[in-house]
Every structure is written in C-alpha cells, then in structure tokens.
Amino acid sequence: MGAHLLLTATLLLLRPSEAAALMEPELCYVLDAILFLYGLVLTGLYCRLRFLVHRRSQQRAGKETEEAVYAGLSGESQEMYETLQYQRS
C-alpha cells in the first residue's frame, strides 16, 4: 500500500503539468506522508531486530545453563584409554 502511494506521488511529481497543479501545502502533505511511512518501516525493522537479539540471548543463556550441568564431565585433559605396556621377560 505504501509503495503504491510512493509510486503515485513520484508519477505526479514527474509530470510537469500536474506537478505545477500541486501547490506548496499539498506537496508538503505528500512529502510528510512519504516520511511518515518511511519512519514506520524503519521503526518496525528496528523493533524486529531488537526482539530477535533479545530472543537469541535468551536461547544462549538457556544453553549455557544446560551445558553447566555437564561441565564436570569433560575429559579433554584426560586420556580416554590408558595404553597397555607389555613387559617382555
């Protein structure tokens, strides 16, 4: 819907006879409408970004608490199997 309004306003401004018919207040109203829609789109994108970042941080916090349960079971510093040494007599 906003793109349709923007296209209509652009077409009106490109045609010199109809652009001249727009007096200064009407031109301001068209520009105000374009800026208003632009502000709404940017605000929506900003809020979406903030919610996505917040949701990801909550998911990471959930994983960290889950992994904390198994933190003591890490065997990275220990060998999994001891090597057998045969003594030849």
PDB file of N, CA, C and O in Angstrom:
ATOM      1  N   MET A   1       0.829  -1.181   0.000  1.00  0.00           N
ATOM      2  CA  MET A   1       0.000   0.000   0.000  1.00  0.00           C
ATOM      3  C   MET A   1       0.878   1.250   0.000  1.00  0.00           C
ATOM      4  O   MET A   1       0.585   2.212  -0.710  1.00  0.00           O
ATOM      5  N   GLY A   2       1.951   1.242   0.790  1.00  0.00           N
ATOM      6  CA  GLY A   2       2.846   2.382   0.864  1.00  0.00           C
ATOM      7  C   GLY A   2       3.605   2.573  -0.430  1.00  0.00           C
ATOM      8  O   GLY A   2       3.886   3.703  -0.831  1.00  0.00           O
ATOM      9  N   ALA A   3       3.943   1.457  -1.093  1.00  0.00           N
ATOM     10  CA  ALA A   3       4.661   1.536  -2.355  1.00  0.00           C
ATOM     11  C   ALA A   3       3.771   2.138  -3.435  1.00  0.00           C
ATOM     12  O   ALA A   3       4.249   2.861  -4.309  1.00  0.00           O
ATOM     13  N   HIS A   4       2.472   1.839  -3.373  1.00  0.00           N
ATOM     14  CA  HIS A   4       1.525   2.381  -4.334  1.00  0.00           C
ATOM     15  C   HIS A   4       1.421   3.898  -4.170  1.00  0.00           C
ATOM     16  O   HIS A   4       1.378   4.631  -5.158  1.00  0.00           O
ATOM     17  N   LEU A   5       1.380   4.356  -2.941  1.00  0.00           N
ATOM     18  CA  LEU A   5       1.317   5.790  -2.665  1.00  0.00           C
ATOM     19  C   LEU A   5       2.599   6.481  -3.119  1.00  0.00           C
ATOM     20  O   LEU A   5       2.558   7.569  -3.693  1.00  0.00           O
ATOM     21  N   LEU A   6       3.722   5.848  -2.861  1.00  0.00           N
ATOM     22  CA  LEU A   6       5.009   6.411  -3.277  1.00  0.00           C
ATOM     23  C   LEU A   6       5.106   6.487  -4.793  1.00  0.00           C
ATOM     24  O   LEU A   6       5.595   7.481  -5.331  1.00  0.00           O
ATOM     25  N   LEU A   7       4.654   5.471  -5.478  1.00  0.00           N
ATOM     26  CA  LEU A   7       4.668   5.464  -6.936  1.00  0.00           C
ATOM     27  C   LEU A   7       3.760   6.552  -7.491  1.00  0.00           C
ATOM     28  O   LEU A   7       4.129   7.239  -8.443  1.00  0.00           O
ATOM     29  N   THR A   8       2.580   6.714  -6.910  1.00  0.00           N
ATOM     30  CA  THR A   8       1.652   7.750  -7.356  1.00  0.00           C
ATOM     31  C   THR A   8       2.250   9.137  -7.146  1.00  0.00           C
ATOM     32  O   THR A   8       2.161   9.993  -8.026  1.00  0.00           O
ATOM     33  N   ALA A   9       2.855   9.358  -5.991  1.00  0.00           N
ATOM     34  CA  ALA A   9       3.463  10.657  -5.712  1.00  0.00           C
ATOM     35  C   ALA A   9       4.618  10.932  -6.664  1.00  0.00           C
ATOM     36  O   ALA A   9       4.794  12.066  -7.110  1.00  0.00           O
ATOM     37  N   THR A  10       5.401   9.915  -6.979  1.00  0.00           N
ATOM     38  CA  THR A  10       6.528  10.087  -7.905  1.00  0.00           C
ATOM     39  C   THR A  10       6.028  10.416  -9.302  1.00  0.00           C
ATOM     40  O   THR A  10       6.578  11.288  -9.974  1.00  0.00           O
ATOM     41  N   LEU A  11       4.989   9.721  -9.738  1.00  0.00           N
ATOM     42  CA  LEU A  11       4.442   9.998 -11.065  1.00  0.00           C
ATOM     43  C   LEU A  11       3.865  11.404 -11.148  1.00  0.00           C
ATOM     44  O   LEU A  11       3.997  12.069 -12.175  1.00  0.00           O
ATOM     45  N   LEU A  12       3.235  11.855 -10.085  1.00  0.00           N
ATOM     46  CA  LEU A  12       2.698  13.215 -10.077  1.00  0.00           C
ATOM     47  C   LEU A  12       3.813  14.258 -10.154  1.00  0.00           C
ATOM     48  O   LEU A  12       3.674  15.286 -10.817  1.00  0.00           O
ATOM     49  N   LEU A  13       4.906  13.979  -9.472  1.00  0.00           N
ATOM     50  CA  LEU A  13       5.998  14.941  -9.472  1.00  0.00           C
ATOM     51  C   LEU A  13       6.777  14.934 -10.782  1.00  0.00           C
ATOM     52  O   LEU A  13       7.408  15.934 -11.123  1.00  0.00           O
ATOM     53  N   LEU A  14       6.747  13.834 -11.518  1.00  0.00           N
ATOM     54  CA  LEU A  14       7.476  13.753 -12.786  1.00  0.00           C
ATOM     55  C   LEU A  14       6.729  14.431 -13.932  1.00  0.00           C
ATOM     56  O   LEU A  14       7.354  14.841 -14.910  1.00  0.00           O
ATOM     57  N   ARG A  15       5.437  14.555 -13.835  1.00  0.00           N
ATOM     58  CA  ARG A  15       4.656  15.204 -14.884  1.00  0.00           C
ATOM     59  C   ARG A  15       4.568  16.695 -14.570  1.00  0.00           C
ATOM     60  O   ARG A  15       3.963  17.072 -13.567  1.00  0.00           O
ATOM     61  N   PRO A  16       5.142  17.528 -15.381  1.00  0.00           N
ATOM     62  CA  PRO A  16       5.240  18.952 -15.036  1.00  0.00           C
ATOM     63  C   PRO A  16       3.895  19.658 -14.923  1.00  0.00           C
ATOM     64  O   PRO A  16       3.736  20.543 -14.083  1.00  0.00           O
ATOM     65  N   SER A  17       2.926  19.284 -15.752  1.00  0.00           N
ATOM     66  CA  SER A  17       1.648  19.995 -15.682  1.00  0.00           C
ATOM     67  C   SER A  17       0.915  19.698 -14.378  1.00  0.00           C
ATOM     68  O   SER A  17       0.315  20.590 -13.780  1.00  0.00           O
ATOM     69  N   GLU A  18       0.967  18.441 -13.941  1.00  0.00           N
ATOM     70  CA  GLU A  18       0.292  18.092 -12.697  1.00  0.00           C
ATOM     71  C   GLU A  18       1.131  18.471 -11.485  1.00  0.00           C
ATOM     72  O   GLU A  18       0.583  18.749 -10.418  1.00  0.00           O
ATOM     73  N   ALA A  19       2.445  18.487 -11.634  1.00  0.00           N
ATOM     74  CA  ALA A  19       3.294  18.927 -10.529  1.00  0.00           C
ATOM     75  C   ALA A  19       3.089  20.400 -10.265  1.00  0.00           C
ATOM     76  O   ALA A  19       3.164  20.845  -9.120  1.00  0.00           O
ATOM     77  N   ALA A  20       2.832  21.165 -11.316  1.00  0.00           N
ATOM     78  CA  ALA A  20       2.568  22.585 -11.132  1.00  0.00           C
ATOM     79  C   ALA A  20       1.221  22.796 -10.459  1.00  0.00           C
ATOM     80  O   ALA A  20       1.008  23.799  -9.777  1.00  0.00           O
ATOM     81  N   ALA A  21       0.307  21.842 -10.656  1.00  0.00           N
ATOM     82  CA  ALA A  21      -1.006  21.967 -10.035  1.00  0.00           C
ATOM     83  C   ALA A  21      -0.930  21.760  -8.525  1.00  0.00           C
ATOM     84  O   ALA A  21      -1.784  22.244  -7.782  1.00  0.00           O
ATOM     85  N   LEU A  22       0.082  21.048  -8.082  1.00  0.00           N
ATOM     86  CA  LEU A  22       0.258  20.867  -6.644  1.00  0.00           C
ATOM     87  C   LEU A  22       0.850  22.149  -6.065  1.00  0.00           C
ATOM     88  O   LEU A  22       1.966  22.545  -6.400  1.00  0.00           O
ATOM     89  N   MET A  23       0.107  22.759  -5.227  1.00  0.00           N
ATOM     90  CA  MET A  23       0.645  23.947  -4.577  1.00  0.00           C
ATOM     91  C   MET A  23       1.515  23.504  -3.409  1.00  0.00           C
ATOM     92  O   MET A  23       1.576  22.317  -3.089  1.00  0.00           O
ATOM     93  N   GLU A  24       2.160  24.418  -2.801  1.00  0.00           N
ATOM     94  CA  GLU A  24       3.134  24.101  -1.759  1.00  0.00           C
ATOM     95  C   GLU A  24       2.554  23.289  -0.595  1.00  0.00           C
ATOM     96  O   GLU A  24       3.211  22.336  -0.174  1.00  0.00           O
ATOM     97  N   PRO A  25       1.380  23.594  -0.048  1.00  0.00           N
ATOM     98  CA  PRO A  25       0.866  22.762   1.062  1.00  0.00           C
ATOM     99  C   PRO A  25       0.602  21.312   0.658  1.00  0.00           C
ATOM    100  O   PRO A  25       0.882  20.393   1.427  1.00  0.00           O
ATOM    101  N   GLU A  26       0.067  21.108  -0.541  1.00  0.00           N
ATOM    102  CA  GLU A  26      -0.210  19.743  -0.978  1.00  0.00           C
ATOM    103  C   GLU A  26       1.088  18.958  -1.160  1.00  0.00           C
ATOM    104  O   GLU A  26       1.155  17.774  -0.833  1.00  0.00           O
ATOM    105  N   LEU A  27       2.102  19.617  -1.677  1.00  0.00           N
ATOM    106  CA  LEU A  27       3.396  18.969  -1.840  1.00  0.00           C
ATOM    107  C   LEU A  27       3.970  18.580  -0.481  1.00  0.00           C
ATOM    108  O   LEU A  27       4.553  17.507  -0.325  1.00  0.00           O
ATOM    109  N   CYS A  28       3.800  19.450   0.482  1.00  0.00           N
ATOM    110  CA  CYS A  28       4.278  19.141   1.840  1.00  0.00           C
ATOM    111  C   CYS A  28       3.537  17.947   2.426  1.00  0.00           C
ATOM    112  O   CYS A  28       4.136  17.118   3.111  1.00  0.00           O
ATOM    113  N   TYR A  29       2.233  17.855   2.159  1.00  0.00           N
ATOM    114  CA  TYR A  29       1.460  16.724   2.684  1.00  0.00           C
ATOM    115  C   TYR A  29       1.938  15.416   2.067  1.00  0.00           C
ATOM    116  O   TYR A  29       2.030  14.399   2.755  1.00  0.00           O
ATOM    117  N   VAL A  30       2.242  15.440   0.779  1.00  0.00           N
ATOM    118  CA  VAL A  30       2.735  14.232   0.115  1.00  0.00           C
ATOM    119  C   VAL A  30       4.086  13.835   0.708  1.00  0.00           C
ATOM    120  O   VAL A  30       4.317  12.667   1.019  1.00  0.00           O
ATOM    121  N   LEU A  31       4.970  14.814   0.861  1.00  0.00           N
ATOM    122  CA  LEU A  31       6.280  14.509   1.438  1.00  0.00           C
ATOM    123  C   LEU A  31       6.165  14.048   2.885  1.00  0.00           C
ATOM    124  O   LEU A  31       6.904  13.161   3.313  1.00  0.00           O
ATOM    125  N   ASP A  32       5.251  14.641   3.637  1.00  0.00           N
ATOM    126  CA  ASP A  32       5.028  14.197   5.021  1.00  0.00           C
ATOM    127  C   ASP A  32       4.545  12.752   5.068  1.00  0.00           C
ATOM    128  O   ASP A  32       4.967  11.980   5.929  1.00  0.00           O
ATOM    129  N   ALA A  33       3.662  12.389   4.145  1.00  0.00           N
ATOM    130  CA  ALA A  33       3.158  11.010   4.106  1.00  0.00           C
ATOM    131  C   ALA A  33       4.288  10.038   3.782  1.00  0.00           C
ATOM    132  O   ALA A  33       4.376   8.962   4.373  1.00  0.00           O
ATOM    133  N   ILE A  34       5.150  10.419   2.842  1.00  0.00           N
ATOM    134  CA  ILE A  34       6.283   9.559   2.488  1.00  0.00           C
ATOM    135  C   ILE A  34       7.216   9.395   3.679  1.00  0.00           C
ATOM    136  O   ILE A  34       7.648   8.282   3.980  1.00  0.00           O
ATOM    137  N   LEU A  35       7.529  10.487   4.355  1.00  0.00           N
ATOM    138  CA  LEU A  35       8.408  10.411   5.532  1.00  0.00           C
ATOM    139  C   LEU A  35       7.769   9.629   6.668  1.00  0.00           C
ATOM    140  O   LEU A  35       8.458   8.914   7.395  1.00  0.00           O
ATOM    141  N   PHE A  36       6.463   9.758   6.823  1.00  0.00           N
ATOM    142  CA  PHE A  36       5.764   9.007   7.869  1.00  0.00           C
ATOM    143  C   PHE A  36       5.849   7.505   7.606  1.00  0.00           C
ATOM    144  O   PHE A  36       6.130   6.726   8.517  1.00  0.00           O
ATOM    145  N   LEU A  37       5.609   7.107   6.370  1.00  0.00           N
ATOM    146  CA  LEU A  37       5.703   5.679   6.027  1.00  0.00           C
ATOM    147  C   LEU A  37       7.133   5.175   6.185  1.00  0.00           C
ATOM    148  O   LEU A  37       7.349   4.056   6.650  1.00  0.00           O
ATOM    149  N   TYR A  38       8.092   5.978   5.810  1.00  0.00           N
ATOM    150  CA  TYR A  38       9.498   5.620   5.969  1.00  0.00           C
ATOM    151  C   TYR A  38       9.832   5.422   7.447  1.00  0.00           C
ATOM    152  O   TYR A  38      10.535   4.480   7.811  1.00  0.00           O
ATOM    153  N   GLY A  39       9.329   6.308   8.282  1.00  0.00           N
ATOM    154  CA  GLY A  39       9.550   6.173   9.728  1.00  0.00           C
ATOM    155  C   GLY A  39       8.905   4.915  10.289  1.00  0.00           C
ATOM    156  O   GLY A  39       9.489   4.246  11.141  1.00  0.00           O
ATOM    157  N   LEU A  40       7.709   4.590   9.820  1.00  0.00           N
ATOM    158  CA  LEU A  40       7.041   3.372  10.290  1.00  0.00           C
ATOM    159  C   LEU A  40       7.825   2.123   9.901  1.00  0.00           C
ATOM    160  O   LEU A  40       7.983   1.206  10.706  1.00  0.00           O
ATOM    161  N   VAL A  41       8.311   2.093   8.670  1.00  0.00           N
ATOM    162  CA  VAL A  41       9.076   0.931   8.210  1.00  0.00           C
ATOM    163  C   VAL A  41      10.360   0.786   9.013  1.00  0.00           C
ATOM    164  O   VAL A  41      10.695  -0.316   9.448  1.00  0.00           O
ATOM    165  N   LEU A  42      11.079   1.881   9.216  1.00  0.00           N
ATOM    166  CA  LEU A  42      12.327   1.809   9.980  1.00  0.00           C
ATOM    167  C   LEU A  42      12.075   1.420  11.433  1.00  0.00           C
ATOM    168  O   LEU A  42      12.846   0.653  12.010  1.00  0.00           O
ATOM    169  N   THR A  43      11.011   1.938  12.027  1.00  0.00           N
ATOM    170  CA  THR A  43      10.682   1.581  13.407  1.00  0.00           C
ATOM    171  C   THR A  43      10.342   0.095  13.508  1.00  0.00           C
ATOM    172  O   THR A  43      10.764  -0.579  14.447  1.00  0.00           O
ATOM    173  N   GLY A  44       9.584  -0.410  12.543  1.00  0.00           N
ATOM    174  CA  GLY A  44       9.250  -1.834  12.537  1.00  0.00           C
ATOM    175  C   GLY A  44      10.479  -2.711  12.401  1.00  0.00           C
ATOM    176  O   GLY A  44      10.608  -3.722  13.092  1.00  0.00           O
ATOM    177  N   LEU A  45      11.388  -2.323  11.506  1.00  0.00           N
ATOM    178  CA  LEU A  45      12.617  -3.103  11.341  1.00  0.00           C
ATOM    179  C   LEU A  45      13.490  -3.048  12.593  1.00  0.00           C
ATOM    180  O   LEU A  45      14.101  -4.049  12.968  1.00  0.00           O
ATOM    181  N   TYR A  46      13.551  -1.887  13.240  1.00  0.00           N
ATOM    182  CA  TYR A  46      14.349  -1.750  14.456  1.00  0.00           C
ATOM    183  C   TYR A  46      13.777  -2.616  15.577  1.00  0.00           C
ATOM    184  O   TYR A  46      14.524  -3.305  16.271  1.00  0.00           O
ATOM    185  N   CYS A  47      12.459  -2.582  15.755  1.00  0.00           N
ATOM    186  CA  CYS A  47      11.838  -3.404  16.806  1.00  0.00           C
ATOM    187  C   CYS A  47      12.039  -4.890  16.527  1.00  0.00           C
ATOM    188  O   CYS A  47      12.297  -5.666  17.448  1.00  0.00           O
ATOM    189  N   ARG A  48      11.923  -5.285  15.274  1.00  0.00           N
ATOM    190  CA  ARG A  48      12.139  -6.689  14.913  1.00  0.00           C
ATOM    191  C   ARG A  48      13.567  -7.117  15.242  1.00  0.00           C
ATOM    192  O   ARG A  48      13.793  -8.211  15.760  1.00  0.00           O
ATOM    193  N   LEU A  49      14.522  -6.250  14.939  1.00  0.00           N
ATOM    194  CA  LEU A  49      15.920  -6.553  15.237  1.00  0.00           C
ATOM    195  C   LEU A  49      16.142  -6.676  16.740  1.00  0.00           C
ATOM    196  O   LEU A  49      16.841  -7.586  17.188  1.00  0.00           O
ATOM    197  N   ARG A  50      15.564  -5.785  17.513  1.00  0.00           N
ATOM    198  CA  ARG A  50      15.729  -5.831  18.961  1.00  0.00           C
ATOM    199  C   ARG A  50      15.130  -7.101  19.547  1.00  0.00           C
ATOM    200  O   ARG A  50      15.728  -7.708  20.436  1.00  0.00           O
ATOM    201  N   PHE A  51      13.959  -7.515  19.066  1.00  0.00           N
ATOM    202  CA  PHE A  51      13.331  -8.729  19.582  1.00  0.00           C
ATOM    203  C   PHE A  51      14.133  -9.969  19.194  1.00  0.00           C
ATOM    204  O   PHE A  51      14.244 -10.903  19.988  1.00  0.00           O
ATOM    205  N   LEU A  52      14.691  -9.991  17.986  1.00  0.00           N
ATOM    206  CA  LEU A  52      15.496 -11.138  17.573  1.00  0.00           C
ATOM    207  C   LEU A  52      16.761 -11.262  18.407  1.00  0.00           C
ATOM    208  O   LEU A  52      17.146 -12.368  18.788  1.00  0.00           O
ATOM    209  N   VAL A  53      17.420 -10.129  18.699  1.00  0.00           N
ATOM    210  CA  VAL A  53      18.628 -10.156  19.514  1.00  0.00           C
ATOM    211  C   VAL A  53      18.291 -10.603  20.934  1.00  0.00           C
ATOM    212  O   VAL A  53      19.029 -11.382  21.537  1.00  0.00           O
ATOM    213  N   HIS A  54      17.185 -10.113  21.457  1.00  0.00           N
ATOM    214  CA  HIS A  54      16.768 -10.490  22.814  1.00  0.00           C
ATOM    215  C   HIS A  54      16.442 -11.985  22.881  1.00  0.00           C
ATOM    216  O   HIS A  54      16.807 -12.659  23.845  1.00  0.00           O
ATOM    217  N   ARG A  55      15.757 -12.500  21.860  1.00  0.00           N
ATOM    218  CA  ARG A  55      15.388 -13.921  21.834  1.00  0.00           C
ATOM    219  C   ARG A  55      16.635 -14.804  21.742  1.00  0.00           C
ATOM    220  O   ARG A  55      16.721 -15.835  22.410  1.00  0.00           O
ATOM    221  N   ARG A  56      17.606 -14.394  20.908  1.00  0.00           N
ATOM    222  CA  ARG A  56      18.840 -15.175  20.784  1.00  0.00           C
ATOM    223  C   ARG A  56      19.636 -15.182  22.073  1.00  0.00           C
ATOM    224  O   ARG A  56      20.226 -16.201  22.433  1.00  0.00           O
ATOM    225  N   SER A  57      19.661 -14.050  22.779  1.00  0.00           N
ATOM    226  CA  SER A  57      20.405 -14.015  24.033  1.00  0.00           C
ATOM    227  C   SER A  57      19.744 -14.914  25.073  1.00  0.00           C
ATOM    228  O   SER A  57      20.439 -15.528  25.882  1.00  0.00           O
ATOM    229  N   GLN A  58      18.421 -15.003  25.067  1.00  0.00           N
ATOM    230  CA  GLN A  58      17.736 -15.906  25.987  1.00  0.00           C
ATOM    231  C   GLN A  58      18.017 -17.364  25.640  1.00  0.00           C
ATOM    232  O   GLN A  58      18.181 -18.193  26.535  1.00  0.00           O
ATOM    233  N   GLN A  59      18.073 -17.682  24.350  1.00  0.00           N
ATOM    234  CA  GLN A  59      18.362 -19.054  23.948  1.00  0.00           C
ATOM    235  C   GLN A  59      19.782 -19.437  24.335  1.00  0.00           C
ATOM    236  O   GLN A  59      20.019 -20.560  24.781  1.00  0.00           O
ATOM    237  N   ARG A  60      20.734 -18.514  24.172  1.00  0.00           N
ATOM    238  CA  ARG A  60      22.116 -18.799  24.560  1.00  0.00           C
ATOM    239  C   ARG A  60      22.234 -18.990  26.060  1.00  0.00           C
ATOM    240  O   ARG A  60      22.986 -19.850  26.517  1.00  0.00           O
ATOM    241  N   ALA A  61      21.499 -18.199  26.834  1.00  0.00           N
ATOM    242  CA  ALA A  61      21.542 -18.339  28.287  1.00  0.00           C
ATOM    243  C   ALA A  61      20.974 -19.700  28.703  1.00  0.00           C
ATOM    244  O   ALA A  61      21.465 -20.323  29.643  1.00  0.00           O
ATOM    245  N   GLY A  62      19.937 -20.151  27.994  1.00  0.00           N
ATOM    246  CA  GLY A  62      19.371 -21.465  28.271  1.00  0.00           C
ATOM    247  C   GLY A  62      20.340 -22.578  27.962  1.00  0.00           C
ATOM    248  O   GLY A  62      20.413 -23.561  28.699  1.00  0.00           O
ATOM    249  N   LYS A  63      21.087 -22.439  26.879  1.00  0.00           N
ATOM    250  CA  LYS A  63      22.080 -23.460  26.521  1.00  0.00           C
ATOM    251  C   LYS A  63      23.223 -23.486  27.526  1.00  0.00           C
ATOM    252  O   LYS A  63      23.724 -24.556  27.873  1.00  0.00           O
ATOM    253  N   GLU A  64      23.635 -22.316  27.991  1.00  0.00           N
ATOM    254  CA  GLU A  64      24.741 -22.266  28.950  1.00  0.00           C
ATOM    255  C   GLU A  64      24.358 -22.941  30.265  1.00  0.00           C
ATOM    256  O   GLU A  64      25.192 -23.621  30.864  1.00  0.00           O
ATOM    257  N   THR A  65      23.134 -22.775  30.725  1.00  0.00           N
ATOM    258  CA  THR A  65      22.726 -23.440  31.966  1.00  0.00           C
ATOM    259  C   THR A  65      22.608 -24.940  31.742  1.00  0.00           C
ATOM    260  O   THR A  65      22.897 -25.727  32.644  1.00  0.00           O
ATOM    261  N   GLU A  66      22.185 -25.344  30.545  1.00  0.00           N
ATOM    262  CA  GLU A  66      22.106 -26.755  30.217  1.00  0.00           C
ATOM    263  C   GLU A  66      23.499 -27.378  30.186  1.00  0.00           C
ATOM    264  O   GLU A  66      23.705 -28.479  30.697  1.00  0.00           O
ATOM    265  N   GLU A  67      24.443 -26.675  29.591  1.00  0.00           N
ATOM    266  CA  GLU A  67      25.796 -27.181  29.481  1.00  0.00           C
ATOM    267  C   GLU A  67      26.522 -27.155  30.819  1.00  0.00           C
ATOM    268  O   GLU A  67      27.476 -27.909  31.013  1.00  0.00           O
ATOM    269  N   ALA A  68      26.097 -26.310  31.737  1.00  0.00           N
ATOM    270  CA  ALA A  68      26.740 -26.231  33.040  1.00  0.00           C
ATOM    271  C   ALA A  68      26.533 -27.514  33.835  1.00  0.00           C
ATOM    272  O   ALA A  68      27.353 -27.844  34.693  1.00  0.00           O
ATOM    273  N   VAL A  69      25.460 -28.236  33.567  1.00  0.00           N
ATOM    274  CA  VAL A  69      25.197 -29.496  34.249  1.00  0.00           C
ATOM    275  C   VAL A  69      26.272 -30.519  33.902  1.00  0.00           C
ATOM    276  O   VAL A  69      26.681 -31.307  34.755  1.00  0.00           O
ATOM    277  N   TYR A  70      26.727 -30.509  32.657  1.00  0.00           N
ATOM    278  CA  TYR A  70      27.698 -31.482  32.194  1.00  0.00           C
ATOM    279  C   TYR A  70      29.134 -30.951  32.227  1.00  0.00           C
ATOM    280  O   TYR A  70      30.034 -31.596  31.687  1.00  0.00           O
ATOM    281  N   ALA A  71      29.363 -29.815  32.834  1.00  0.00           N
ATOM    282  CA  ALA A  71      30.683 -29.195  32.806  1.00  0.00           C
ATOM    283  C   ALA A  71      31.738 -30.059  33.503  1.00  0.00           C
ATOM    284  O   ALA A  71      32.885 -30.087  33.057  1.00  0.00           O
ATOM    285  N   GLY A  72      31.391 -30.752  34.565  1.00  0.00           N
ATOM    286  CA  GLY A  72      32.353 -31.573  35.278  1.00  0.00           C
ATOM    287  C   GLY A  72      32.714 -32.853  34.568  1.00  0.00           C
ATOM    288  O   GLY A  72      33.677 -33.513  34.957  1.00  0.00           O
ATOM    289  N   LEU A  73      31.985 -33.223  33.554  1.00  0.00           N
ATOM    290  CA  LEU A  73      32.214 -34.485  32.866  1.00  0.00           C
ATOM    291  C   LEU A  73      33.169 -34.364  31.693  1.00  0.00           C
ATOM    292  O   LEU A  73      33.377 -35.331  30.961  1.00  0.00           O
ATOM    293  N   SER A  74      33.736 -33.217  31.510  1.00  0.00           N
ATOM    294  CA  SER A  74      34.631 -33.008  30.381  1.00  0.00           C
ATOM    295  C   SER A  74      35.909 -33.805  30.581  1.00  0.00           C
ATOM    296  O   SER A  74      36.519 -33.744  31.649  1.00  0.00           O
ATOM    297  N   GLY A  75      36.318 -34.547  29.570  1.00  0.00           N
ATOM    298  CA  GLY A  75      37.517 -35.362  29.654  1.00  0.00           C
ATOM    299  C   GLY A  75      38.587 -34.887  28.705  1.00  0.00           C
ATOM    300  O   GLY A  75      39.402 -35.683  28.239  1.00  0.00           O
ATOM    301  N   GLU A  76      38.597 -33.609  28.412  1.00  0.00           N
ATOM    302  CA  GLU A  76      39.554 -33.084  27.442  1.00  0.00           C
ATOM    303  C   GLU A  76      40.985 -33.188  27.946  1.00  0.00           C
ATOM    304  O   GLU A  76      41.896 -33.415  27.150  1.00  0.00           O
ATOM    305  N   SER A  77      41.207 -33.030  29.245  1.00  0.00           N
ATOM    306  CA  SER A  77      42.574 -33.047  29.760  1.00  0.00           C
ATOM    307  C   SER A  77      43.042 -34.464  30.110  1.00  0.00           C
ATOM    308  O   SER A  77      44.225 -34.676  30.379  1.00  0.00           O
ATOM    309  N   GLN A  78      42.141 -35.413  30.107  1.00  0.00           N
ATOM    310  CA  GLN A  78      42.498 -36.783  30.454  1.00  0.00           C
ATOM    311  C   GLN A  78      42.461 -37.645  29.201  1.00  0.00           C
ATOM    312  O   GLN A  78      41.713 -37.385  28.258  1.00  0.00           O
ATOM    313  N   GLU A  79      43.282 -38.665  29.223  1.00  0.00           N
ATOM    314  CA  GLU A  79      43.227 -39.624  28.129  1.00  0.00           C
ATOM    315  C   GLU A  79      42.026 -40.534  28.337  1.00  0.00           C
ATOM    316  O   GLU A  79      41.675 -40.893  29.460  1.00  0.00           O
ATOM    317  N   MET A  80      41.426 -40.883  27.246  1.00  0.00           N
ATOM    318  CA  MET A  80      40.250 -41.739  27.347  1.00  0.00           C
ATOM    319  C   MET A  80      40.649 -43.173  27.694  1.00  0.00           C
ATOM    320  O   MET A  80      39.964 -43.841  28.469  1.00  0.00           O
ATOM    321  N   TYR A  81      41.724 -43.629  27.137  1.00  0.00           N
ATOM    322  CA  TYR A  81      42.169 -45.002  27.383  1.00  0.00           C
ATOM    323  C   TYR A  81      43.632 -44.981  27.796  1.00  0.00           C
ATOM    324  O   TYR A  81      44.451 -44.245  27.246  1.00  0.00           O
ATOM    325  N   GLU A  82      43.916 -45.779  28.741  1.00  0.00           N
ATOM    326  CA  GLU A  82      45.310 -45.905  29.137  1.00  0.00           C
ATOM    327  C   GLU A  82      45.983 -46.896  28.204  1.00  0.00           C
ATOM    328  O   GLU A  82      45.386 -47.897  27.805  1.00  0.00           O
ATOM    329  N   THR A  83      47.203 -46.614  27.867  1.00  0.00           N
ATOM    330  CA  THR A  83      47.909 -47.544  26.992  1.00  0.00           C
ATOM    331  C   THR A  83      48.461 -48.693  27.827  1.00  0.00           C
ATOM    332  O   THR A  83      48.966 -48.508  28.935  1.00  0.00           O
ATOM    333  N   LEU A  84      48.347 -49.866  27.262  1.00  0.00           N
ATOM    334  CA  LEU A  84      48.858 -51.046  27.930  1.00  0.00           C
ATOM    335  C   LEU A  84      50.305 -51.230  27.556  1.00  0.00           C
ATOM    336  O   LEU A  84      50.679 -51.144  26.386  1.00  0.00           O
ATOM    337  N   GLN A  85      51.097 -51.478  28.539  1.00  0.00           N
ATOM    338  CA  GLN A  85      52.522 -51.696  28.274  1.00  0.00           C
ATOM    339  C   GLN A  85      52.828 -53.155  28.622  1.00  0.00           C
ATOM    340  O   GLN A  85      52.636 -53.608  29.751  1.00  0.00           O
ATOM    341  N   TYR A  86      53.292 -53.840  27.640  1.00  0.00           N
ATOM    342  CA  TYR A  86      53.676 -55.231  27.865  1.00  0.00           C
ATOM    343  C   TYR A  86      55.126 -55.271  28.308  1.00  0.00           C
ATOM    344  O   TYR A  86      55.987 -54.576  27.769  1.00  0.00           O
ATOM    345  N   GLN A  87      55.363 -56.089  29.285  1.00  0.00           N
ATOM    346  CA  GLN A  87      56.761 -56.295  29.729  1.00  0.00           C
ATOM    347  C   GLN A  87      57.230 -57.611  29.162  1.00  0.00           C
ATOM    348  O   GLN A  87      56.618 -58.655  29.392  1.00  0.00           O
ATOM    349  N   ARG A  88      58.285 -57.559  28.444  1.00  0.00           N
ATOM    350  CA  ARG A  88      58.840 -58.778  27.878  1.00  0.00           C
ATOM    351  C   ARG A  88      59.877 -59.307  28.876  1.00  0.00           C
ATOM    352  O   ARG A  88      60.732 -58.587  29.390  1.00  0.00           O
ATOM    353  N   SER A  89      59.748 -60.538  29.097  1.00  0.00           N
ATOM    354  CA  SER A  89      60.715 -61.121  30.017  1.00  0.00           C
ATOM    355  C   SER A  89      61.805 -61.874  29.337  1.00  0.00           C
ATOM    356  O   SER A  89      62.689 -62.416  30.002  1.00  0.00           O
TER     357      SER A  89
END
